[in-house]
Amino acid sequence: MSEFHCSQNDKNFSRQDDALRQENSQEQSPAGIPIPATVEVVFLEALSGDALRVGLSVSEVSAPERSGAAVGRVPAVVYLWGIQAPRPGQPFGAAATEAAGRICGGKRLHVAARRAGPEGRITGSVVAEETGSPGEDTTGKDTTGKGNAGKGSSGNQDVGRALIRLGLAWQDQRGPSSAQLRSLEQEARREEVGLWQQEAPTPPWAWRE
């Protein structure tokens, strides 16, 4: 993936991202209709370490008002629940974006939706399901040597946990998280991987360019 350059659009995206994470909206689909608890989506690109552009199958939602031309998949953005990755322009921001793309690329993504907002924005936990041969590592190489971080015994990989274990995200201190995410962050801190190589990394919710 090419280097992620910071632009005015990046800044706007960052502000919208932070605002969305503080919303307590109802679970709605991009069409404003309740979404299933778990959906399978098609990965399109990583917008940042904790935001993925995906294709949501129209069959996953009931949308009788859609025209006959609106078939196939609708665009959506999935924000990884419980974590915050460095924003574009921050140290390790590009590395987090690239890692998210590497983990998700070529995989089936299963999203356990926790809430959703307007314009196809969904917050949830994401599991990348291996599509290669059993036991085959298709996550790609990484400079930390921990490409299997967050991977379960079945070969599936929780994307948020993997990014924290790689030292490319924080567990989100501003909202609900989990003991496992906190434990993984502590482990990454001890091993000084990723952004924890810095003496005092600035969390994204406190960062201002």
HELIX and SHEET records of a PDB file:
HELIX    1   1 GLN A    8  ARG A   21  1                                  14    
HELIX    2   2 VAL A   58  GLU A   60  5                                   3    
HELIX    3   3 GLY A   93  CYS A  104  1                                  12    
HELIX    4   4 VAL A  159  ARG A  165  1                                   7    
HELIX    5   5 ALA A  179  GLU A  191  1                                  13    
HELIX    6   6 GLY A  194  GLN A  197  5                                   4    
HELIX    7   7 PRO A  204  ALA A  206  5                                   3    
SHEET    1   A 6 GLN A 157  ASP A 158  0                                        
SHEET    2   A 6 ARG A 121  GLU A 129 -1                                        
SHEET    3   A 6 ARG A  73  LEU A  80  1                                        
SHEET    4   A 6 ALA A  51  SER A  57 -1                                        
SHEET    5   A 6 THR A  38  SER A  48 -1                                        
SHEET    6   A 6 ARG A 108  GLY A 117 -1                                        
SHEET    1   B 2 ILE A  83  GLN A  84  0                                        
SHEET    2   B 2 TRP A 170  GLN A 171 -1                                        
END                                                                             
